[in-house]
Amino acid sequence: MNDFLNIGLIQTTLDNSIAWNENKYAGVQMSSLEANRVWQEIKDGFISFNSAPIEKQPNIIIIPELSVALNREKDLANLSKKCGAVVIAGLDFSEPIPNQVANNAVIHVPRNWPLLGRSGSVSSTYFGKTFFSYMEKDFFEKKEKKEYQSTKMYILDAGIYGRIGVAICSDFFDIERFLIYKGKIHHMIVISYNMDTKSYYFLAEAISRLVFCNVIICNTGYYGGSLVFSPYEDEPKRYIYKHEGSKLFTTQILKVPVKAIDEEQKEPRTKDTTPKAKFKAQPPGYMESYIKRETKEQKLK
């Protein structure tokens, strides 16, 4: 295991009131004007990351829910290919079948990953949202459409950087998801377009302790609230990153622990190990879940 994973956050400022037209006869995709503006933010984010020293560049770049227009997906894959980082990004609404709207995210993995730098190609996979917000449902209803619910959950095997669970926005509130992830992941990555940022702060700490993993939330810059939380023993270390303030575009590169949390996931807490522990105690029943790693995993390579 590597000591740390470098995470790059691109907090775009997509304005939902401009992006989507609620008229019954308008499509479900965002306006080209807002799509192009947000795409420029994404490109600026990659430029910022590429200007950092190679050892500080992100291994994984995360972009919020609904940020990438469907016609920009190939362009995003090219950016991933050029920098060599895995990209996890929220895509605009789509209709996989008539009158049912999906909210998906793409994962682009460069061929040479985890080596950074230009790669010859990328492979791509997708995951979708299961539980939609009432605002999304209202939007679809005005267009006489319904939500298309994803029925799959994924664990991404990132090799030396650990195992990763993923979720889109309100799926972060799905308790059953964390019963599956408990004992099986090192990082929980959430992409979101969420107004209620305070709820995320509390939930991130709770899930980090209950699943015993790092929690990374990349929320829209329109509302702020992106954060990175790790269940360190020392309280000041736990919030690795926390962003407050609305309508602010920002990028950030952050280091989250991998090797140290992996070692403590494997080691049952005893009176002898407690004094030197770097992280909080494992939750009840954790070791039983750790031993039963039977969930089907989607490998990054």
Secondary structure as a PSIPRED ss2 file (coil, helix, strand):
# PSIPRED VFORMAT (PSIPRED V4.0)

   1 M C   1.000  0.000  0.000
   2 N C   1.000  0.000  0.000
   3 D C   1.000  0.000  0.000
   4 F E   0.000  0.000  1.000
   5 L E   0.000  0.000  1.000
   6 N E   0.000  0.000  1.000
   7 I E   0.000  0.000  1.000
   8 G E   0.000  0.000  1.000
   9 L E   0.000  0.000  1.000
  10 I E   0.000  0.000  1.000
  11 Q E   0.000  0.000  1.000
  12 T C   1.000  0.000  0.000
  13 T C   1.000  0.000  0.000
  14 L C   1.000  0.000  0.000
  15 D C   1.000  0.000  0.000
  16 N H   0.000  1.000  0.000
  17 S H   0.000  1.000  0.000
  18 I H   0.000  1.000  0.000
  19 A H   0.000  1.000  0.000
  20 W C   1.000  0.000  0.000
  21 N C   1.000  0.000  0.000
  22 E C   1.000  0.000  0.000
  23 N C   1.000  0.000  0.000
  24 K C   1.000  0.000  0.000
  25 Y C   1.000  0.000  0.000
  26 A C   1.000  0.000  0.000
  27 G C   1.000  0.000  0.000
  28 V C   1.000  0.000  0.000
  29 Q C   1.000  0.000  0.000
  30 M C   1.000  0.000  0.000
  31 S C   1.000  0.000  0.000
  32 S H   0.000  1.000  0.000
  33 L H   0.000  1.000  0.000
  34 E H   0.000  1.000  0.000
  35 A H   0.000  1.000  0.000
  36 N H   0.000  1.000  0.000
  37 R H   0.000  1.000  0.000
  38 V H   0.000  1.000  0.000
  39 W H   0.000  1.000  0.000
  40 Q H   0.000  1.000  0.000
  41 E H   0.000  1.000  0.000
  42 I H   0.000  1.000  0.000
  43 K H   0.000  1.000  0.000
  44 D H   0.000  1.000  0.000
  45 G H   0.000  1.000  0.000
  46 F H   0.000  1.000  0.000
  47 I H   0.000  1.000  0.000
  48 S H   0.000  1.000  0.000
  49 F H   0.000  1.000  0.000
  50 N H   0.000  1.000  0.000
  51 S C   1.000  0.000  0.000
  52 A C   1.000  0.000  0.000
  53 P C   1.000  0.000  0.000
  54 I H   0.000  1.000  0.000
  55 E H   0.000  1.000  0.000
  56 K H   0.000  1.000  0.000
  57 Q C   1.000  0.000  0.000
  58 P C   1.000  0.000  0.000
  59 N C   1.000  0.000  0.000
  60 I E   0.000  0.000  1.000
  61 I E   0.000  0.000  1.000
  62 I E   0.000  0.000  1.000
  63 I E   0.000  0.000  1.000
  64 P E   0.000  0.000  1.000
  65 E E   0.000  0.000  1.000
  66 L E   0.000  0.000  1.000
  67 S E   0.000  0.000  1.000
  68 V E   0.000  0.000  1.000
  69 A C   1.000  0.000  0.000
  70 L H   0.000  1.000  0.000
  71 N H   0.000  1.000  0.000
  72 R H   0.000  1.000  0.000
  73 E H   0.000  1.000  0.000
  74 K H   0.000  1.000  0.000
  75 D H   0.000  1.000  0.000
  76 L H   0.000  1.000  0.000
  77 A H   0.000  1.000  0.000
  78 N H   0.000  1.000  0.000
  79 L H   0.000  1.000  0.000
  80 S H   0.000  1.000  0.000
  81 K H   0.000  1.000  0.000
  82 K H   0.000  1.000  0.000
  83 C H   0.000  1.000  0.000
  84 G C   1.000  0.000  0.000
  85 A C   1.000  0.000  0.000
  86 V E   0.000  0.000  1.000
  87 V E   0.000  0.000  1.000
  88 I E   0.000  0.000  1.000
  89 A E   0.000  0.000  1.000
  90 G E   0.000  0.000  1.000
  91 L E   0.000  0.000  1.000
  92 D C   1.000  0.000  0.000
  93 F C   1.000  0.000  0.000
  94 S E   0.000  0.000  1.000
  95 E E   0.000  0.000  1.000
  96 P E   0.000  0.000  1.000
  97 I E   0.000  0.000  1.000
  98 P C   1.000  0.000  0.000
  99 N C   1.000  0.000  0.000
 100 Q E   0.000  0.000  1.000
 101 V E   0.000  0.000  1.000
 102 A E   0.000  0.000  1.000
 103 N C   1.000  0.000  0.000
 104 N E   0.000  0.000  1.000
 105 A E   0.000  0.000  1.000
 106 V E   0.000  0.000  1.000
 107 I E   0.000  0.000  1.000
 108 H E   0.000  0.000  1.000
 109 V E   0.000  0.000  1.000
 110 P E   0.000  0.000  1.000
 111 R C   1.000  0.000  0.000
 112 N C   1.000  0.000  0.000
 113 W C   1.000  0.000  0.000
 114 P C   1.000  0.000  0.000
 115 L C   1.000  0.000  0.000
 116 L C   1.000  0.000  0.000
 117 G C   1.000  0.000  0.000
 118 R C   1.000  0.000  0.000
 119 S C   1.000  0.000  0.000
 120 G C   1.000  0.000  0.000
 121 S C   1.000  0.000  0.000
 122 V E   0.000  0.000  1.000
 123 S E   0.000  0.000  1.000
 124 S E   0.000  0.000  1.000
 125 T E   0.000  0.000  1.000
 126 Y E   0.000  0.000  1.000
 127 F E   0.000  0.000  1.000
 128 G E   0.000  0.000  1.000
 129 K C   1.000  0.000  0.000
 130 T C   1.000  0.000  0.000
 131 F C   1.000  0.000  0.000
 132 F C   1.000  0.000  0.000
 133 S C   1.000  0.000  0.000
 134 Y H   0.000  1.000  0.000
 135 M H   0.000  1.000  0.000
 136 E H   0.000  1.000  0.000
 137 K H   0.000  1.000  0.000
 138 D H   0.000  1.000  0.000
 139 F H   0.000  1.000  0.000
 140 F H   0.000  1.000  0.000
 141 E H   0.000  1.000  0.000
 142 K H   0.000  1.000  0.000
 143 K C   1.000  0.000  0.000
 144 E C   1.000  0.000  0.000
 145 K C   1.000  0.000  0.000
 146 K E   0.000  0.000  1.000
 147 E E   0.000  0.000  1.000
 148 Y C   1.000  0.000  0.000
 149 Q C   1.000  0.000  0.000
 150 S C   1.000  0.000  0.000
 151 T C   1.000  0.000  0.000
 152 K C   1.000  0.000  0.000
 153 M C   1.000  0.000  0.000
 154 Y C   1.000  0.000  0.000
 155 I E   0.000  0.000  1.000
 156 L E   0.000  0.000  1.000
 157 D E   0.000  0.000  1.000
 158 A C   1.000  0.000  0.000
 159 G H   0.000  1.000  0.000
 160 I H   0.000  1.000  0.000
 161 Y H   0.000  1.000  0.000
 162 G C   1.000  0.000  0.000
 163 R E   0.000  0.000  1.000
 164 I E   0.000  0.000  1.000
 165 G E   0.000  0.000  1.000
 166 V E   0.000  0.000  1.000
 167 A E   0.000  0.000  1.000
 168 I E   0.000  0.000  1.000
 169 C H   0.000  1.000  0.000
 170 S H   0.000  1.000  0.000
 171 D H   0.000  1.000  0.000
 172 F H   0.000  1.000  0.000
 173 F H   0.000  1.000  0.000
 174 D C   1.000  0.000  0.000
 175 I H   0.000  1.000  0.000
 176 E H   0.000  1.000  0.000
 177 R H   0.000  1.000  0.000
 178 F H   0.000  1.000  0.000
 179 L H   0.000  1.000  0.000
 180 I H   0.000  1.000  0.000
 181 Y H   0.000  1.000  0.000
 182 K C   1.000  0.000  0.000
 183 G C   1.000  0.000  0.000
 184 K C   1.000  0.000  0.000
 185 I C   1.000  0.000  0.000
 186 H C   1.000  0.000  0.000
 187 H E   0.000  0.000  1.000
 188 M E   0.000  0.000  1.000
 189 I E   0.000  0.000  1.000
 190 V E   0.000  0.000  1.000
 191 I E   0.000  0.000  1.000
 192 S E   0.000  0.000  1.000
 193 Y C   1.000  0.000  0.000
 194 N C   1.000  0.000  0.000
 195 M C   1.000  0.000  0.000
 196 D C   1.000  0.000  0.000
 197 T H   0.000  1.000  0.000
 198 K H   0.000  1.000  0.000
 199 S H   0.000  1.000  0.000
 200 Y H   0.000  1.000  0.000
 201 Y H   0.000  1.000  0.000
 202 F H   0.000  1.000  0.000
 203 L H   0.000  1.000  0.000
 204 A H   0.000  1.000  0.000
 205 E H   0.000  1.000  0.000
 206 A H   0.000  1.000  0.000
 207 I H   0.000  1.000  0.000
 208 S H   0.000  1.000  0.000
 209 R H   0.000  1.000  0.000
 210 L H   0.000  1.000  0.000
 211 V H   0.000  1.000  0.000
 212 F H   0.000  1.000  0.000
 213 C C   1.000  0.000  0.000
 214 N E   0.000  0.000  1.000
 215 V E   0.000  0.000  1.000
 216 I E   0.000  0.000  1.000
 217 I E   0.000  0.000  1.000
 218 C E   0.000  0.000  1.000
 219 N E   0.000  0.000  1.000
 220 T C   1.000  0.000  0.000
 221 G C   1.000  0.000  0.000
 222 Y C   1.000  0.000  0.000
 223 Y C   1.000  0.000  0.000
 224 G C   1.000  0.000  0.000
 225 G C   1.000  0.000  0.000
 226 S C   1.000  0.000  0.000
 227 L E   0.000  0.000  1.000
 228 V E   0.000  0.000  1.000
 229 F E   0.000  0.000  1.000
 230 S C   1.000  0.000  0.000
 231 P C   1.000  0.000  0.000
 232 Y E   0.000  0.000  1.000
 233 E C   1.000  0.000  0.000
 234 D C   1.000  0.000  0.000
 235 E H   0.000  1.000  0.000
 236 P H   0.000  1.000  0.000
 237 K H   0.000  1.000  0.000
 238 R H   0.000  1.000  0.000
 239 Y E   0.000  0.000  1.000
 240 I E   0.000  0.000  1.000
 241 Y E   0.000  0.000  1.000
 242 K E   0.000  0.000  1.000
 243 H C   1.000  0.000  0.000
 244 E C   1.000  0.000  0.000
 245 G C   1.000  0.000  0.000
 246 S C   1.000  0.000  0.000
 247 K C   1.000  0.000  0.000
 248 L C   1.000  0.000  0.000
 249 F C   1.000  0.000  0.000
 250 T E   0.000  0.000  1.000
 251 T E   0.000  0.000  1.000
 252 Q E   0.000  0.000  1.000
 253 I E   0.000  0.000  1.000
 254 L E   0.000  0.000  1.000
 255 K E   0.000  0.000  1.000
 256 V E   0.000  0.000  1.000
 257 P E   0.000  0.000  1.000
 258 V C   1.000  0.000  0.000
 259 K H   0.000  1.000  0.000
 260 A H   0.000  1.000  0.000
 261 I H   0.000  1.000  0.000
 262 D H   0.000  1.000  0.000
 263 E H   0.000  1.000  0.000
 264 E H   0.000  1.000  0.000
 265 Q H   0.000  1.000  0.000
 266 K H   0.000  1.000  0.000
 267 E C   1.000  0.000  0.000
 268 P C   1.000  0.000  0.000
 269 R C   1.000  0.000  0.000
 270 T C   1.000  0.000  0.000
 271 K C   1.000  0.000  0.000
 272 D C   1.000  0.000  0.000
 273 T C   1.000  0.000  0.000
 274 T H   0.000  1.000  0.000
 275 P H   0.000  1.000  0.000
 276 K H   0.000  1.000  0.000
 277 A C   1.000  0.000  0.000
 278 K C   1.000  0.000  0.000
 279 F E   0.000  0.000  1.000
 280 K C   1.000  0.000  0.000
 281 A C   1.000  0.000  0.000
 282 Q C   1.000  0.000  0.000
 283 P C   1.000  0.000  0.000
 284 P C   1.000  0.000  0.000
 285 G C   1.000  0.000  0.000
 286 Y H   0.000  1.000  0.000
 287 M H   0.000  1.000  0.000
 288 E H   0.000  1.000  0.000
 289 S H   0.000  1.000  0.000
 290 Y H   0.000  1.000  0.000
 291 I H   0.000  1.000  0.000
 292 K C   1.000  0.000  0.000
 293 R C   1.000  0.000  0.000
 294 E C   1.000  0.000  0.000
 295 T C   1.000  0.000  0.000
 296 K C   1.000  0.000  0.000
 297 E C   1.000  0.000  0.000
 298 Q E   0.000  0.000  1.000
 299 K E   0.000  0.000  1.000
 300 L C   1.000  0.000  0.000
 301 K C   1.000  0.000  0.000
